[in-house]
């Protein structure tokens, strides 16, 4: 899935709901940590020690076949829906606009973030074990090198700035907590935990909290729990009802799931009628748009996942196409519905058009996994998870069999993204920060800067508005576009210079704003602020380009003076800076 990050987010805070939360007024580090512990329910070991109501048998060969199919389903759904992604918003995709499937398309999934982001979490489990800490998970995610958007991007920015989880996803620091991100990255948590939805809950509390909060976390826990159920159940209604027990019943996401099941039962032959009901309630009713980032909200996209599963009647093509035609994130949604459906079927029963040209050698982007390696790692982890849950791997008639304990899941406690609980005051230590080596910088921007202003460095450049090189802007050629990292952190251009002792030296800047927004231009030398000037309709009335010279005479004769030119946000709406010139001039 490729997404363009919006420039503004709205979080609606309901004081009335906040007053219902007895922890709302809690403050301080200790209280924050206690509050976080109260809000979560992820003690897998204590649950494993409880007496199960029984055991279910799953031959390991069957597990492997179904798990493999789950990955193929994800790949098929995201590749098939890829050309339609976000091209239809709040509209059903016309049937004649659905791409035709070709077997070779399965390999178009290898570069998809719908797959490689969750493999980051899988790799963390593989390297550090099932009891890996949330802080280690955060460090691994912070060091990921791929581009991200929405909640993922906001969470990773926070992590790289030192805001450790769970605060990296808290609405105080992350303005898109209910985005779809963890929903599309949680498939792994059920594929490695057959019949064990509690592990999907645990993964939500460990990986989902890196970027999501409230419904954004529950969405991923629900998806993971559906996969866990799909190893033993093929009826999509029963799968959804089983997974529903893994999330807080009072959440809006759970309400959406109950609605979809009820609407399906009332009108089992008209998915478009149910789509319209989803639109009216989960897109047009403001009560269900709180803390929502529009069409990327997890509830409406989760509804389209269920739309395909419920109305797909067990048919792979129909399931994928219905989830795709729902619109919005129309590659990720069929990826999830196909993943769950294909898990119920097993790879050996899939139509050949989904498997005949699957590459066994291609590497998933930004990962260490080709397809066979991925399957092997998942089986290895599944064996560990079954045993940790109190199950066994036994041999019956020469065949390995999982004996999987049956226990009711314990959902996480209810959190509301529009009325959040207290922060945990979680920050990475200096030693942990030293392990975060990635920087908040789109790779292509560094190349553009080297072309535009050799010798200068850039930091804290955000992804919004596609920063980088522009051949022309507002009548000037060869322009660099930058954007602040977030609403509080400006993008910094810097370099160290030796200034002559007997010449007047100025820093010359030619810069423009986007016509829809503004920003503050800040210039500092050795941490001393020399200029702070709004770049607005007032300062650029007659000419879109502001020409600014900053006198550096007070630093004459000094060596290695650190100059910083900052594109500082002032309102968080189209805050881009367009640089036509930046350089040192001696007079």
C-alpha positions as CSV (number, residue, x, y, z in Angstrom):
1,X,0.0,0.0,0.0
2,X,1.3,3.4,-0.9
3,X,-0.3,6.4,0.9
4,X,0.1,10.1,0.7
5,X,0.2,11.6,4.2
6,X,-2.4,14.4,4.7
7,X,-1.1,17.7,6.1
8,X,-3.7,18.2,8.8
9,X,-5.3,15.9,11.3
10,X,-8.2,16.6,13.7
11,X,-8.5,14.9,17.0
12,X,-11.8,15.6,18.8
13,X,-11.6,15.4,22.6
14,X,-14.8,14.6,24.4
15,X,-14.7,16.0,27.9
16,X,-17.7,14.0,28.9
17,X,-16.1,10.7,27.9
18,X,-12.8,11.8,29.5
19,X,-14.6,12.3,32.8
20,X,-15.7,8.6,32.7
21,X,-12.1,7.6,32.8
22,X,-10.9,7.6,36.5
23,X,-7.3,7.7,35.3
24,X,-7.7,10.9,33.2
25,X,-6.3,13.2,35.9
26,X,-3.4,10.9,36.7
27,X,0.0,12.4,36.1
28,X,3.7,11.7,36.5
29,X,6.0,8.9,35.4
30,X,4.9,6.3,38.0
31,X,1.2,7.0,37.5
32,X,1.6,6.8,33.8
33,X,3.3,3.4,33.9
34,X,0.7,2.1,36.4
35,X,-2.0,3.5,34.1
36,X,-0.6,1.7,31.1
37,X,-0.4,-1.6,33.0
38,X,-4.0,-1.2,34.0
39,X,-5.1,-0.6,30.4
40,X,-3.5,-3.7,29.0
41,X,-4.0,-7.4,29.4
42,X,-1.1,-9.3,27.9
43,X,0.2,-11.7,30.5
44,X,0.5,-14.7,28.3
45,X,2.3,-16.8,30.8
46,X,-0.4,-16.4,33.5
47,X,-3.1,-17.3,30.9
48,X,-1.1,-20.3,29.8
49,X,-1.0,-21.5,33.4
50,X,-4.8,-21.5,33.5
51,X,-6.5,-24.9,32.9
52,X,-7.7,-25.0,29.3
53,X,-11.3,-26.2,28.5
54,X,-9.8,-28.7,26.1
55,X,-7.3,-29.3,23.3
56,X,-7.6,-29.2,19.6
57,X,-5.6,-31.2,17.1
58,X,-3.9,-29.7,14.1
59,X,-1.4,-31.7,12.1
60,X,1.7,-29.7,11.6
61,X,1.6,-30.4,7.9
62,X,-1.9,-29.0,7.8
63,X,-0.8,-26.0,9.8
64,X,2.0,-25.4,7.4
65,X,-0.3,-25.6,4.4
66,X,-2.8,-23.2,5.8
67,X,-0.2,-20.7,7.1
68,X,1.4,-20.7,3.6
69,X,-2.0,-20.0,2.1
70,X,-2.5,-17.1,4.4
71,X,0.6,-15.4,3.1
72,X,-0.4,-16.1,-0.5
73,X,-3.8,-14.6,0.2
74,X,-2.2,-11.4,1.4
75,X,0.0,-11.3,-1.6
76,X,-2.8,-11.9,-4.0
77,X,-5.1,-9.3,-2.5
78,X,-2.6,-6.5,-2.3
79,X,-1.3,-7.1,-5.8
80,X,-4.7,-7.4,-7.4
81,X,-6.0,-4.3,-5.7
82,X,-2.8,-2.2,-6.0
83,X,-3.9,-0.3,-9.2
84,X,-7.1,0.9,-7.5
85,X,-5.7,2.1,-4.2
86,X,-7.4,5.3,-3.0
87,X,-8.6,6.1,-6.5
88,X,-12.2,5.6,-5.3
89,X,-13.0,7.3,-2.0
90,X,-16.5,7.0,-0.6
91,X,-17.6,5.3,-3.8
92,X,-18.0,1.8,-5.0
93,X,-15.4,0.9,-7.6
94,X,-17.3,0.2,-10.9
95,X,-17.1,-3.5,-11.9
96,X,-15.5,-2.7,-15.2
97,X,-12.6,-0.9,-13.4
98,X,-11.5,-4.0,-11.5
99,X,-8.1,-5.1,-13.0
100,X,-7.9,-8.5,-14.6
101,X,-5.9,-11.0,-12.6
102,X,-2.8,-12.5,-14.2
103,X,-0.8,-15.3,-12.4
104,X,2.5,-13.2,-12.7
105,X,0.8,-10.5,-10.6
106,X,1.4,-12.5,-7.4
107,X,5.1,-11.3,-7.5
108,X,4.1,-7.7,-7.5
109,X,3.5,-8.1,-3.8
110,X,7.2,-8.4,-2.9
111,X,7.7,-4.6,-2.7
112,X,4.5,-3.9,-0.9
113,X,4.5,-2.3,2.6
114,X,1.4,-4.3,3.4
115,X,3.8,-7.2,3.7
116,X,7.3,-6.0,4.6
117,X,6.3,-3.9,7.6
118,X,4.7,-6.8,9.5
119,X,7.9,-8.8,8.6
120,X,9.8,-6.3,10.6
121,X,7.8,-7.5,13.7
122,X,8.2,-11.1,12.7
123,X,12.0,-10.5,12.5
124,X,12.0,-9.0,16.0
125,X,10.3,-12.1,17.4
126,X,12.7,-14.3,15.5
127,X,15.8,-12.5,16.8
128,X,14.8,-11.7,20.4
129,X,12.2,-14.3,21.2
130,X,8.5,-14.3,22.1
131,X,9.1,-12.2,25.3
132,X,10.9,-9.4,23.5
133,X,10.2,-6.1,25.1
134,X,8.1,-3.4,23.6
135,X,11.1,-1.1,23.8
136,X,13.2,-3.5,21.7
137,X,10.3,-3.7,19.2
138,X,10.3,0.1,19.1
139,X,14.1,0.3,18.4
140,X,13.8,-2.2,15.5
141,X,10.8,-0.3,14.0
142,X,12.7,3.0,14.5
143,X,15.6,1.6,12.5
144,X,13.5,0.4,9.6
145,X,14.6,2.0,6.3
146,X,11.4,2.0,4.2
147,X,9.1,4.9,3.6
148,X,6.0,5.1,5.8
149,X,2.8,7.1,6.0
150,X,0.1,8.1,8.5
151,X,0.2,6.4,11.9
152,X,3.2,4.3,11.0
153,X,5.2,7.4,10.0
154,X,4.0,9.4,13.1
155,X,4.9,6.6,15.4
156,X,8.4,6.0,13.9
157,X,9.1,9.7,14.0
158,X,8.3,9.7,17.7
159,X,10.5,6.7,18.3
160,X,13.4,8.3,16.5
161,X,12.9,11.5,18.5
162,X,13.2,9.4,21.7
163,X,9.6,9.0,22.6
164,X,9.5,5.3,23.5
165,X,6.4,3.1,23.3
166,X,3.7,3.1,24.4
167,X,3.8,7.0,24.2
168,X,4.9,6.8,20.5
169,X,1.3,6.1,19.6
170,X,-0.5,8.1,22.3
171,X,-2.8,10.7,20.8
172,X,-0.9,13.4,22.7
173,X,2.1,12.7,20.3
174,X,0.4,10.9,17.4
175,X,-2.5,12.6,15.7
176,X,-3.7,9.6,13.7
177,X,-4.1,6.9,16.3
178,X,-7.1,5.2,14.6
179,X,-5.5,4.8,11.2
180,X,-5.5,1.5,9.4
181,X,-1.7,0.9,9.9
182,X,-1.6,-2.0,12.4
183,X,-4.7,-3.5,10.9
184,X,-2.8,-4.2,7.7
185,X,0.3,-5.4,9.6
186,X,-1.2,-7.8,12.1
187,X,-1.8,-10.8,9.9
188,X,1.4,-12.4,11.1
189,X,0.2,-12.5,14.7
190,X,-2.5,-15.0,13.8
191,X,-0.6,-17.0,11.2
192,X,2.0,-18.0,13.8
193,X,-0.6,-18.7,16.5
194,X,-3.1,-21.2,15.3
195,X,-6.2,-21.3,17.5
196,X,-4.5,-18.9,20.0
197,X,-6.1,-15.5,19.7
198,X,-4.4,-14.4,23.0
199,X,-1.1,-14.2,21.1
200,X,-2.7,-11.8,18.6
201,X,-3.8,-9.6,21.6
202,X,-0.3,-9.7,23.0
203,X,1.2,-8.7,19.7
204,X,-1.2,-5.8,19.5
205,X,0.0,-4.6,22.8
206,X,3.6,-5.0,21.7
207,X,3.7,-4.0,18.1
208,X,0.4,-2.2,17.5
209,X,1.2,0.3,20.2
210,X,4.3,1.5,18.3
211,X,1.9,3.5,16.1
212,X,-1.7,3.0,17.0
213,X,-4.0,3.5,20.0
214,X,-7.6,2.4,20.9
215,X,-9.5,1.2,17.9
216,X,-6.3,1.3,15.8
217,X,-4.8,-1.4,18.1
218,X,-8.1,-3.4,18.3
219,X,-8.3,-3.5,14.5
220,X,-5.0,-5.4,14.3
221,X,-5.9,-7.7,17.3
222,X,-9.2,-8.5,15.5
223,X,-7.5,-9.3,12.2
224,X,-4.9,-11.5,14.0
225,X,-7.6,-13.3,15.9
226,X,-9.5,-14.0,12.7
227,X,-6.4,-15.7,11.3
228,X,-6.0,-17.7,14.5
229,X,-9.6,-18.9,14.1
230,X,-9.2,-19.7,10.4
231,X,-7.1,-22.7,11.2
232,X,-10.1,-24.4,12.7
233,X,-13.2,-22.7,11.2
234,X,-14.2,-21.9,7.6
235,X,-17.5,-20.1,8.1
236,X,-16.7,-16.4,7.9
237,X,-19.5,-15.4,10.3
238,X,-18.1,-17.7,12.9
239,X,-14.6,-16.6,12.3
240,X,-15.6,-12.9,12.8
241,X,-17.7,-13.8,15.9
242,X,-14.8,-15.7,17.4
243,X,-12.3,-12.9,16.7
244,X,-14.8,-10.4,18.2
245,X,-14.2,-11.9,21.6
246,X,-10.5,-10.8,21.4
247,X,-11.3,-7.0,21.5
248,X,-13.2,-4.8,23.9
249,X,-16.9,-5.1,23.3
250,X,-17.5,-1.4,24.1
251,X,-15.1,-0.2,21.3
252,X,-16.4,1.3,18.1
253,X,-14.4,-1.3,16.2
254,X,-16.3,-4.1,17.9
255,X,-19.6,-2.2,17.2
256,X,-18.6,-2.1,13.5
257,X,-18.0,-5.9,13.4
258,X,-21.4,-6.6,15.1
259,X,-23.1,-4.2,12.6
260,X,-21.5,-6.0,9.6
261,X,-22.6,-9.4,10.8
262,X,-26.2,-8.1,11.5
263,X,-26.4,-6.3,8.1
264,X,-25.1,-9.4,6.3
265,X,-27.7,-11.6,8.0
266,X,-30.5,-9.1,7.2
267,X,-29.4,-8.8,3.5
268,X,-27.2,-11.7,2.6
269,X,-27.4,-11.2,-1.1
270,X,-26.8,-7.5,-1.6
271,X,-23.3,-6.4,-0.5
272,X,-23.8,-3.0,-2.0
273,X,-26.7,-2.3,0.3
274,X,-24.5,-3.1,3.3
275,X,-21.8,-0.9,1.8
276,X,-24.2,2.0,1.9
277,X,-25.1,1.3,5.5
278,X,-21.4,1.4,6.3
279,X,-21.0,4.7,4.5
280,X,-23.9,6.3,6.4
281,X,-22.8,5.2,9.8
282,X,-19.0,5.0,9.7
283,X,-18.2,7.8,7.2
284,X,-21.0,10.3,7.4
285,X,-21.9,10.1,11.1
286,X,-19.5,12.4,13.0
287,X,-19.8,10.2,16.2
288,X,-17.7,7.6,14.3
289,X,-15.2,10.0,12.9
290,X,-13.7,11.1,16.2
291,X,-9.9,10.8,16.1
292,X,-10.4,9.6,12.5
293,X,-8.1,10.5,9.6
294,X,-10.8,10.2,7.0
295,X,-10.7,7.3,4.5
296,X,-7.7,5.8,6.2
297,X,-9.6,5.1,9.4
298,X,-9.5,1.5,10.5
299,X,-13.2,1.0,11.1
300,X,-14.4,1.8,7.5
301,X,-11.5,-0.2,6.0
302,X,-12.1,-3.0,8.4
303,X,-15.7,-3.0,7.3
304,X,-14.6,-3.6,3.7
305,X,-12.5,-6.5,4.8
306,X,-15.5,-8.1,6.4
307,X,-17.7,-7.1,3.4
308,X,-15.5,-9.3,1.2
309,X,-15.3,-12.2,3.7
310,X,-19.0,-12.3,4.4
311,X,-20.3,-11.8,0.9
312,X,-17.5,-13.6,-0.8
313,X,-19.2,-17.0,-0.2
314,X,-15.9,-18.7,0.2
315,X,-14.9,-17.9,-3.4
316,X,-11.4,-16.3,-3.6
317,X,-12.1,-14.1,-6.6
318,X,-15.4,-12.8,-5.2
319,X,-13.9,-12.2,-1.8
320,X,-11.0,-10.1,-3.2
321,X,-13.2,-8.2,-5.6
322,X,-15.8,-7.2,-3.1
323,X,-13.3,-6.0,-0.6
324,X,-11.5,-4.1,-3.4
325,X,-14.6,-2.5,-4.8
326,X,-15.4,-1.1,-1.3
327,X,-12.8,1.5,-2.2
328,X,-10.6,3.6,0.1
329,X,-7.5,1.4,0.9
330,X,-8.6,-1.0,-1.8
331,X,-5.3,-3.1,-1.9
332,X,-4.9,-3.6,1.8
333,X,-8.5,-4.6,2.5
334,X,-8.6,-7.5,0.0
335,X,-5.2,-8.5,1.2
336,X,-6.6,-9.1,4.7
337,X,-9.9,-10.7,3.5
338,X,-8.0,-13.0,1.1
339,X,-5.4,-13.8,3.7
340,X,-8.1,-15.1,6.1
341,X,-10.1,-16.9,3.5
342,X,-7.0,-18.6,2.0
343,X,-5.9,-19.7,5.4
344,X,-9.2,-21.6,5.8
345,X,-8.5,-23.3,2.4
346,X,-4.8,-24.2,2.6
347,X,-2.3,-23.7,-0.2
348,X,-2.9,-27.2,-1.6
349,X,-6.5,-26.2,-2.4
350,X,-5.9,-22.8,-3.9
351,X,-6.6,-22.2,-7.6
352,X,-3.4,-22.5,-9.6
353,X,-3.6,-18.9,-10.9
354,X,-2.5,-17.7,-7.4
355,X,0.4,-20.1,-7.0
356,X,1.7,-21.2,-10.4
357,X,4.1,-18.2,-10.9
358,X,5.0,-17.4,-7.3
359,X,8.7,-16.8,-7.0
360,X,10.6,-18.9,-4.5
361,X,13.7,-16.8,-4.8
362,X,12.6,-13.1,-4.8
363,X,13.2,-11.3,-1.5
364,X,10.5,-9.2,0.2
365,X,11.6,-5.6,0.1
366,X,13.4,-4.4,3.3
367,X,13.5,-7.9,4.8
368,X,15.7,-11.0,5.0
369,X,13.0,-13.3,3.8
370,X,12.2,-15.0,0.5
371,X,9.0,-17.0,0.5
372,X,10.4,-20.4,1.7
373,X,12.4,-18.6,4.4
374,X,9.3,-16.8,5.5
375,X,7.3,-20.0,5.8
376,X,10.1,-21.7,7.8
377,X,10.4,-18.8,10.3
378,X,6.6,-18.8,10.9
379,X,6.6,-22.5,11.6
380,X,9.5,-22.2,14.0
381,X,7.7,-19.5,15.9
382,X,4.4,-21.3,15.9
383,X,6.0,-24.3,17.5
384,X,7.3,-22.0,20.3
385,X,4.0,-20.3,20.7
386,X,2.0,-23.5,21.0
387,X,4.3,-24.8,23.7
388,X,4.4,-21.6,25.6
389,X,0.5,-21.6,25.6
390,X,0.6,-24.9,27.3
391,X,0.2,-27.0,24.2
392,X,2.4,-29.8,22.8
393,X,3.9,-31.1,19.6
394,X,3.3,-34.9,19.6
395,X,3.9,-37.6,17.0
396,X,0.9,-39.8,16.0
397,X,1.4,-42.5,13.5
398,X,4.6,-40.9,12.3
399,X,3.0,-37.5,11.8
400,X,3.6,-34.4,14.0
401,X,0.5,-32.9,15.5
402,X,-0.1,-29.7,17.4
403,X,-2.2,-30.1,20.5
404,X,-3.5,-26.6,21.1
405,X,-5.2,-25.6,24.3
406,X,-8.6,-24.0,24.1
407,X,-9.0,-20.8,26.2
408,X,-11.2,-17.8,26.0
409,X,-9.2,-14.7,25.1
410,X,-8.7,-11.8,27.5
411,X,-9.2,-8.5,25.5
412,X,-7.2,-5.4,26.2
413,X,-8.9,-2.8,28.3
414,X,-11.0,-0.1,26.6
415,X,-9.2,3.0,25.4
416,X,-10.7,5.9,23.5
417,X,-8.5,7.7,21.1
418,X,-10.6,10.9,21.4
419,X,-10.5,10.7,25.2
420,X,-7.2,9.0,25.9
421,X,-5.7,8.0,29.3
422,X,-2.5,9.5,30.7
423,X,0.8,9.2,28.9
424,X,3.4,6.8,30.4
425,X,6.2,9.4,30.2
426,X,8.2,6.7,28.4
427,X,11.4,7.9,26.9
428,X,14.4,6.0,25.5
429,X,17.6,6.1,27.5
430,X,20.8,7.6,26.0
431,X,22.0,4.0,25.5
432,X,18.8,3.0,23.7
433,X,19.0,6.2,21.5
434,X,22.6,5.2,20.6
435,X,21.1,2.0,19.1
436,X,18.7,4.0,16.9
437,X,20.8,4.7,13.9
438,X,18.2,5.7,11.3
439,X,17.4,9.3,10.7
440,X,14.1,11.0,9.9
441,X,15.0,11.7,6.4
442,X,13.5,10.5,3.1
443,X,16.4,9.0,1.1
444,X,15.9,11.0,-2.1
445,X,16.0,14.3,-0.2
446,X,19.6,13.9,0.7
447,X,20.5,13.4,-3.0
448,X,18.4,16.5,-3.9
449,X,20.2,18.6,-1.3
450,X,23.6,17.6,-2.5
451,X,22.5,18.7,-6.0
452,X,21.0,21.9,-4.8
453,X,23.5,23.0,-2.1
454,X,26.6,20.9,-1.9
455,X,28.1,20.8,1.6
456,X,24.9,21.4,3.4
457,X,23.2,18.7,5.5
458,X,19.5,18.2,6.3
459,X,17.6,16.8,9.3
460,X,14.0,16.4,10.4
461,X,12.5,16.5,6.9
462,X,9.0,15.1,6.9
463,X,7.4,13.1,4.2
464,X,4.4,15.4,3.6
465,X,4.2,17.1,0.2
466,X,6.8,14.8,-1.4
467,X,10.0,16.7,-0.4
468,X,12.9,16.7,-2.8
469,X,14.0,18.2,-6.2
470,X,11.7,20.4,-8.3
471,X,12.8,21.4,-11.8
472,X,10.8,24.6,-11.5
473,X,8.6,26.5,-9.0
474,X,7.0,29.9,-9.3
475,X,9.3,31.0,-12.1
476,X,12.5,29.7,-10.6
477,X,14.4,26.6,-11.8
478,X,16.2,24.0,-9.8
479,X,14.3,24.3,-6.5
480,X,14.5,22.2,-3.3
481,X,11.3,21.5,-1.4
482,X,11.5,20.7,2.3
483,X,8.8,20.0,4.9
484,X,8.8,20.0,8.7
485,X,9.0,16.7,10.4
486,X,5.9,17.3,12.4
487,X,3.8,20.1,13.9
488,X,6.5,21.1,16.4
489,X,9.7,20.1,14.6
490,X,11.2,22.2,11.8
491,X,13.3,20.9,8.9
492,X,16.9,22.0,9.4
493,X,19.5,22.8,6.7
494,X,22.9,23.1,8.2
495,X,26.6,23.4,7.5
496,X,29.8,24.5,9.2
497,X,31.8,27.3,7.7
498,X,35.0,29.3,8.3
499,X,34.2,33.0,8.1
500,X,36.8,35.5,6.9
501,X,38.1,38.1,9.4
502,X,38.3,41.2,7.1
503,X,35.2,40.8,4.8
504,X,31.5,41.3,5.5
505,X,29.8,38.0,5.0
506,X,26.1,37.3,4.7
507,X,24.0,34.3,4.4
508,X,21.7,34.8,1.3
509,X,18.4,32.9,1.2
510,X,15.8,32.9,-1.5
511,X,12.7,31.0,-0.4
512,X,9.0,30.7,-1.2
513,X,6.0,29.2,0.6
514,X,3.2,27.0,-0.8
515,X,0.3,29.2,-1.8
516,X,-1.9,27.3,0.6
517,X,0.2,27.7,3.7
518,X,3.0,29.5,5.5
519,X,5.9,28.8,7.8
520,X,8.6,30.6,9.9
521,X,12.1,31.1,8.5
522,X,14.6,30.8,11.3
523,X,18.4,31.3,11.0
524,X,20.8,30.4,13.7
525,X,24.6,30.5,14.0
526,X,26.3,28.5,16.7
527,X,22.9,28.1,18.4
528,X,22.3,31.9,18.5
529,X,19.1,32.9,16.7
530,X,19.8,35.6,14.1
531,X,16.5,35.7,12.3
532,X,12.9,34.6,12.8
533,X,10.6,35.7,10.0
534,X,7.1,34.5,9.0
535,X,6.9,33.6,5.3
536,X,3.3,34.4,4.7
537,X,1.0,36.3,2.3
538,X,2.2,39.5,3.9
539,X,6.0,38.9,3.5
540,X,5.6,37.7,-0.1
541,X,2.8,40.0,-1.3
542,X,4.4,41.3,-4.5
543,X,6.8,38.4,-5.3
544,X,6.3,34.8,-4.3
545,X,10.0,34.7,-3.5
546,X,11.4,36.1,-0.3
547,X,15.0,37.3,-0.7
548,X,16.7,37.5,2.7
549,X,20.3,38.3,3.7
550,X,21.5,37.6,7.2
551,X,24.6,39.5,8.4
552,X,27.3,37.2,9.8
553,X,29.7,40.0,10.7
554,X,29.6,39.2,14.5
555,X,31.2,35.8,13.7
556,X,34.0,37.2,11.5
557,X,37.3,35.3,11.8
558,X,35.7,32.3,13.5
559,X,36.1,28.8,12.2
560,X,33.6,26.0,12.0
561,X,30.6,28.2,12.7
562,X,27.5,26.1,12.6
563,X,24.8,27.7,10.4
564,X,21.2,26.4,10.6
565,X,18.4,27.5,8.3
566,X,15.0,26.2,9.5
567,X,11.7,25.6,7.8
568,X,9.7,25.9,11.0
569,X,6.0,25.0,11.1
570,X,3.6,27.7,12.2
571,X,0.1,26.3,11.6
572,X,0.6,22.7,10.3
573,X,-1.1,23.3,6.9
574,X,1.0,23.1,3.7
575,X,4.2,24.1,5.6
576,X,6.6,23.3,2.7
577,X,9.5,25.6,1.9
578,X,10.7,26.0,-1.7
579,X,14.4,27.0,-1.7
580,X,15.8,28.7,-4.8
581,X,19.0,29.8,-3.3
582,X,21.0,29.3,-0.1
583,X,24.7,30.3,0.2
584,X,27.4,32.3,1.8
585,X,28.4,35.6,0.1
586,X,31.5,37.7,1.1
587,X,31.3,41.3,0.2
